[in-house]
Amino acid sequence: MSKVISTFLILFLATFCYSQNITLLKNYNPKVKELKHNLNLSKDSLSLRCEGKIIKVDIFNDDYDQSYDVKDNQGLIPLRNLPEGKFVVEVHLTNKIVEMHVVKYFDNKTDSSIDKKNIVEGSGMMLDEKLNLITSPPKNSIEFILTGAKRSNLNRKKQKFYWVVHEVNTGNNSHKSMKLLAESVTLKMISKNKLETKTNFGKLNKLTVWEVYNTTQFMQKQVANPEYINSSASDLFNVEPYYSSSKSETSATI
């Protein structure tokens, strides 16, 4: 039986590494080329190697949150015990945070027909449950794709979704990621941002979050026009940010 894994919005250069049960969506943004990241030979761990020091690695989703201290220029992060699902992976370097994604699924079939694709940064591409590019509106609602929940469950408890823009700025360089996230993951990112902005390391980082009312129509407009999120009025999302770190007073600490 086919199982919906998830939909990721990828707005940086990416390629895919396949294993029997784990897929790594690599970040090939030129600004983070100093971090080499791949699955290891046994396909059960994330192998990291960097020119500078790797501080820590955070892996999280709606129901899972795990951190690994590295404090070295290389590390091997175990993935074998991850539950089934999709995960955000944040690798904290001395001057930036590199984001990538991991999908864990229990399916021994590997689709060899899937082409490796270079996704242009900022193009707003989306991936379906088979990791194919979405070029037309999905038949199922985006709520269904993101949560894997049945329609009856969605009716009992309305899911909330947010458009999240995360800017990491070290003073010397910066990068931006944009994505549609479920409420629980969004709240975790907000909590992390509140802590980061009180440190010298993350005081320049910015996180802005908007609540989205109609995910399917919103994504159609946002992909067609990346400036749509800056609209002064819309029925598809709340134009007033749900959270904005730039409006919060922060003080740096060591």
Summary of the structure (lengths in Angstrom):
residues: 254
radius of gyration: 17.9
end to end distance: 51.2
largest distance: 51.4
contacts: 702
relative contact order: 0.15
helix: 19%
strand: 39%
